[in-house]
Amino acid sequence: MIVRCSVAFLSVVCCPILYNGAVAQTSPPSEPNGAVYYNENGIKSPELAPTDFSPVVSNNCEYEGAGIVRISLVINAQGNSDQVAPLYPFNDDIDKAAVSVAKVDRFSPGSKDGVPVAVAQELQVKLTVCRVSIVDKDGTTSARIRLKSAPVQKLFPAPKQPLPPLPPIEGQMTATPGSAMQLAKEFAKLHPDYSHPVPLETPEAEWPAEQRGREGICLVSLVIDANGQPQAMRIVRGTNEQFNEKALEAVAKYRFRPAKNGKDPVPVRMSIVVNFRLH
């Protein structure tokens, strides 16, 4: 039996989803003098400290979705997060859960000449969320979002230059890997001022061990940033949790020649269909 994974590229409009609760905490204020440093000479970078997320992890709940979120934040001199926001917001459950995670994280603060200071950082949060039903005191039932497993996080230096804005997305675009000409035509219809992103590396997704002998399909929405790297990945539609996880892992390794507005690389929102097919 030969198993293969194929992909197709599309663009989509992302619709907001109501968020009904997760870990939350008020961010502490920034440094009194308002000074925020970047990872330059003389600045020691902050480090992420271990956090116990077990109170909001629930294995016995209905799977809701998975994604990888890139968070912008400032880590203040007390090692707390401030100014927390997704870099490429979807305004969905995944975004809000990732922001909640970042707000309860604790850090070893950065320092300048041995003195703790506020440092701008980016935090990548990979998480799986699920939905639980809560019966309130008055007998009404409401849905709450919980983590299905502990989030996987990684801290990065923040660039000093602001990110270019995402262009508006209208209509749909489809193409198969290697079909750069078709991708160019469809992208040009949507964004006549932009060149199209070109897939350079699209490694096949690993087949989930639990799903041998089964087929699956996953729609992954993402942003291809100005460096041609995937950001803000979401499972928009999937077969099951195992296929979704492997699709996310594969798409995170994709690399592109980024879209351009004139000579300037720009981020664009796209979707990738990952097919797990038996042949």
N, C-alpha and C positions, 0 to 999 in steps of 0.2 A: 504494500500500500504506500503510495506516495502522497504526501501532504504538502500543500502549497498555500501561501498567503498572498493575496493580491490586494492592490490598493487602487482607489480612484479619488480624484480631487474634485471638490465642489466648493462653492461659496454659499454661506447661509446667513440669514438674519437671526440674531440671538434675541429671544424674548425673555423678559424678567420673570423670575419665579419668586413667590413670597417665601420668606424665611421665618420659621416659627421657633427659633431659639437654639442655642448651643452654649458653649462656654463664653462668657462675656465679662469684661472688666473695663472700667474707665481708665484711659491712658493717663499716665502722669504728665505733668507739664514739662516743656523743654527747659533747657538751661536758662537761668535768670537773665544772662546777657544775650541770649538768643544765638550764640555762636554754635554752628554745626560744622564739623570737620569732615573731610573725605580721606580716603586711604592714600595719603601722600607721605613724603619723607618726614620722619619724626612722629608719625601717628601710628600707635599700636592698635591693631584692629580688635574689635569686640569678638567674643567667642560665645557660642550658644551653650547654655547650661542645660543639663538634663531636667526634664519636666515630667511629672506624673500625670498622664491623661486618663488613668484608669477610671476616675469617677464619671467620665462622659463617654467611655467606650462601652458599647453594647454589642455582644455577639448574637443576642437573641432578638433581632429586629429585622425589618424589611429593608433589603438593599435598595438604596436610593440613587447612588451614582458615585463616580470617581473622577478625579482630575488632578492636575498639577498647576499650582497657582504661584505666580511671581509677585511678591509683596514688596512695596517700597516702605521703608520705615527709618526712623531715627532712634538709635539706642543711646539713651541719655547717660549722664555720669553716674546714676544709681543702678545702671544695668537693666532698666525697664524700657519697653518699647513706646514710641511716641510717633504721631503723624503716620499711622498705619493705613495703607490703602493698596488695593491691587493695582499693578502697573497697567494691565489690560483688562478692565472690569467687564464681567458678564452680568453682574448684579444678581447672581443666582445663589442657591444653597451652598455650592462649593466655594464661591468667593467669600461668602459671609462666614462660613465655618473656618476658612483659612485665616481670615482677619481675626476671628475670635481666638484661634490658636496662637497667632502672633502676639496678641495682646496679653496673654497669660504666660508667654515665654519669659524666661529670665536669662540674662546674659552677664558674662564678665565684661565690664565696660571697656571701651577703648580709652587710650590715654595719650597725652602729649607731654613730653618731658617728665613722665612719671605721674602726672596729675590726671585723674579721670575726666574725660570730656565727652560731649555728645558727638556721635559719628553716624553719618548717613550710610545705610546698608540696604541690600536687597536680600530677601529671604524666599527661598523656594520651598513650597510646602506641597507634598504629595499626600493626598488623603482620600479615604473612602468613607462615605457617609451613609447613614441609614435612617429610617423613619420609625419612631415608636409612638404608640397611642397612649396618652396620659388621661386618666379620669380625674377631673377636678373635684373639689369638695362639694360643688353643687350638682355633681353627677354628669356634667357635660364632658364629652371626650374631645380632645384636641391632639393634633400631631406635633411632635417635636423631632428636631434633627439631632442625631448623636453620631459620634465617630464609631465606625465599625471596627477599626483597628487604630493603633497609635500612629500619628502622622510621621512621615519621614521628612526631615528638614535639612536644609543646607544653606549656609550664610555666604553672601558674596559682597564684595565692595560695590558701592553705588557709583555710577558715573556722574561727573560734575555737570555734563551737558544734559538738558532735558530731553526726554524722548520725543520724536516726531509723532504727531497725532495720527490715529488710524483714519483712513479714508472711509466714506460711507459705503455700505454694501447694498447693492440692489440686484435682484434677479438671481440666476443660478448659473453655475459653470460646472462642466464635467469633463474629465479627461482621464486616460489611463496612463500608468507609468511609461515613460519613453515617448509619449505622444506630445512633445513640446509644441509642435506647430498648432495642434488643436487647442492646447492650453493657451497659447498666445492669442489666437483668434477670439476665444471666448472672453479672456481677460480684457482684451482691447475693447470689447463691446461694453463692458462694465466700467472700465476706467481708461478712457482714451488718452489721458495724460500720463498714464503709468505703464512702464514695461512690466511684463509678467514675471512672477517668481518661477524659477526653473529647478525641478528636483535634481539634486546631484547624488545624494546617497539615500537609498530607501531600503534598508535591510528588512528581510522578512521577519514577521512576528514569530516568536517561539510558540509552538503548539502547547496548550495547557495539558499537563500530564493527566488531570482529572477528566479531560474531555476527548481522549483518544477515541477515534471512530466517529466523532460527531463533527458537524460543520457549524460555523458561526459567522456572524457579520457584525461589525462595530463601526459606527459613525463617530469620528473624533473631530471635534471643532477645536481650532487652535489659531494662534497668531504666529505668522512667520515674521520675525523681527528684522530690523535693518541690517543685522549680521547674518541673516539667512538661517537662524536657529529657531526651533519651535518654542513657543511660550504659551501660557494660558490654555493648556489642553483640557478638554472636557470629553467625557463620553456622553454624546447627545442621544444616541440610541445604540443599544447593544443586545447581545444574545444572553449572556449571563456574566456573573462577576469574574469568573476565571478568564473567559475570552476578553472581557473588557480590560483586565489588568495587563494581559500580554499585548493587547493593542496599544495601550498607553506607553508601555515600555518600549515598543518598537518605534512609535512615532516620535518619542523623545530623542531617538538617535538619528532621525532624518536630518539632512542638511540641504540647503537650497542656495541658489544664487538669488539674492533678494530682489524684490520688485524695486523699481526706481521711478521717481518723479523727476524727469530730466536726468541730471547726473547724480541726484541724491538718493541713496537707498532709503526706503520707507517700509514700515511694517504694514502688513495686510492680514485681514482675518480670512481664514480658509477652513475647509473641512476635508478630511481624508476618510475614505471608506476602506476599512481593512477587512478583507474576505478570508476566512479560513475554509478552504475547500478541499475535499477529498477527490483525488483523480486516480 
